[in-house]
Amino acid sequence: MNKTFCVLLPLFLLFFTIYCQANVIVEPAELTVTITDNFLQESTSTNITILNDNNYTINVTWYLEHPNPPSLLRPNRTFIENLSWMHVTPSWQLVDSYAIASFSIFLIIPQRSDLFDQHWETWVTFTPHRENDNGIFSQEYAIRVYIDTPISSAQPSIPDSNAQEHDFFTLLLITGAITTGSLLLLFWFWKKKST
């Protein structure tokens, strides 16, 4: 009896876990967002679709995370400095059977010189489960989001009016010094010739 129970319990739990998991199709599995303009002037939006492939309504929620474990981070990618720069809407969604839901990802990144030439990776993890279910046995779907910030040479150069005034003043001083030196030298030659 004990052996039968030990065999049947794991099988029952496996069957129950599979039964409780919602079948969904999440697309795309990964996406790249390349920011080409000024950070403050550009808010990037990208869509993710979720197909409910079940004969019942599911509730889809999400959360943001860094790649976990960190060894799953793609080569030449780093963690985004602040996850709050990424926004996903809506915060949750009820999806009818065989229907499609859409989530939008927005990026609002502050403009700082140290944020140019960055190649980040972060995950948006979606959790679909039956409506009114606590989601203990829900399967999760992580979408890899790659974010490339503008290269530093693309940063618009804003002329510094103080620097321009400083350069003009320096040029004026040099010109004045040369003129004064030339006049003194001429005066010295003229004085020497007249004596």
Buried (B, 14 or more C-beta within 10 A) or exposed (E): EEEEEEEEEEEEEEEEEEEBBBEBEBEEEEBEBEBEEEBEEBEBEBEBEBBBBBEEBBBBBBBBEBBEEEEEBEEEBEBBBEBEBBBBEEEEBEBEEEEEBEBEBBBEBEBEEEBBEBBBBBBBBBBBBBEEBEBEBBBBBBBBBBBBBBEEEEBEEEEEEEEEEEEEEEEEEEEEEEEEEEEEEEEEEEEEEEE
